[in-house]
């Protein structure tokens, strides 16, 4: 049935050649006229031309970001004027702060890159037994000293990578390892104290009082 429909379309006068016709299974979807001259087409623009002038009045016609064609008139970026940069000579001079907090990211001599001798001149890490004898305030202060030193080493590593110095990596890594061991020890001691506080709280809830044993 479908093959006969295709053959019937090919035999009609003014029809398409048989090679241009679709396969038989697409015959039900044929809705186009056989005469090519009778196909209705329209221009890309749907705007009616101006009467008696024959020119396009659309100002945004042909504006394309791909072809870099802009509008025919200038467009304002903002309704407010853009600020003008101030020259460094007119800026207010600021006094240097010798005790600024950002100096903590640099060595004591305030150089951007620490020398291998500076990183190698460090002691050993704190042991857990030594940290157990410290108070909460001492452990808190020691933790922030370690964190500050890690930031200082990270700053030196970035500067060493930027300059491609090629030295000091081993010394900085060994000092970082010593600091991390101390921080692990601080966490271990604080974890022990937390567990001891939990056990003491459970004993108190059960009715245990240390002063009762002293009286006996």
GISULRA-V202623 format. One record per pair of residues at least 6 apart in sequence whose ideal C-beta (glycine too) atoms are under 8 Angstrom apart, sorted by the first residue. I is the first residue (numbers start at 1). J is the second residue. Records with the same first field share a line. If there is no record, write none. Layout:
I=J  J
//
This chain:
2=24  25  27  28
3=24
5=24  27
6=21  22  24  27
9=15  16  21  30  34
10=16  17  18  21
12=34
14=34  35
15=34
16=34
22=29  30
32=39
33=39
45=56  58  61
47=56  57  58
49=55  56
50=56  57
59=71  72  73
60=71
62=69
63=69  70  71
103=110
104=148  151  152
105=151  152  155
106=112  152  155
107=114  118  152  156
112=155  156  159
113=156  159  160  163  165  168
114=152  153  156  168  172
115=168
116=167  168  170  171
119=153  156  168  171  172  174  175
120=171  174  175
122=175  178
123=178
124=178
125=178  179  181  182  185
126=142  182  185  186
127=185
128=185  188  189
131=139  142  185  186  188  189
132=189  192
134=142  189
139=186  189  190
142=182  186
143=183  186
146=179  182  183  186
147=183
149=175  179
150=176  179
153=172  175  176  179
156=168  172
157=169  172
160=167  168  169  172
//
